[in-house]
C-alpha cells in the first residue's frame, strides 16, 4: 500500500516562497512509469493541477506557474516550491501518485494540507 504525506507550513505571507514536501512510503518514487503530482483545491473551487515529477526526475508545470519540483530519492520524497505567493495560492495542497502528469484522477493521494497565504 502506497502512502503519501504532505508536510509544510500552514501559513505563508504574501511574496514569500511556499515549500511543501511529500514523503512516500510503500513504494519508490523512482518506480518506472509513475508520476508524482501536486494538485490543489482553492476554497470553493475545483481541483487544480500544479505540476509533476516523474520516475526519472523530469518535471512538468502549468505554463504560467512560478513552480519548481525537486526530489530526494534517498528520502523517497519530493518537494514543491511556489515563489512569490499571493492570497490566490490559498488552498488545500495534495500530492498524489498518478499514471501520467497533468492528472487529476490518481490512484494514491495524500490527505492534503491546508495552506493559507495571508499577512
Secondary structure, 3 states (H helix, E strand, C coil): CCEEEEEECCEECCCCCEEEEEEEECCCCCCCCCEEEEEEECCCCCEEEEEEEECCCCEEECCCCCEEEEEECCCCEEEEEECCCCHHHCEEEEEEEECCCCCCCCCEECCCEEEEECC
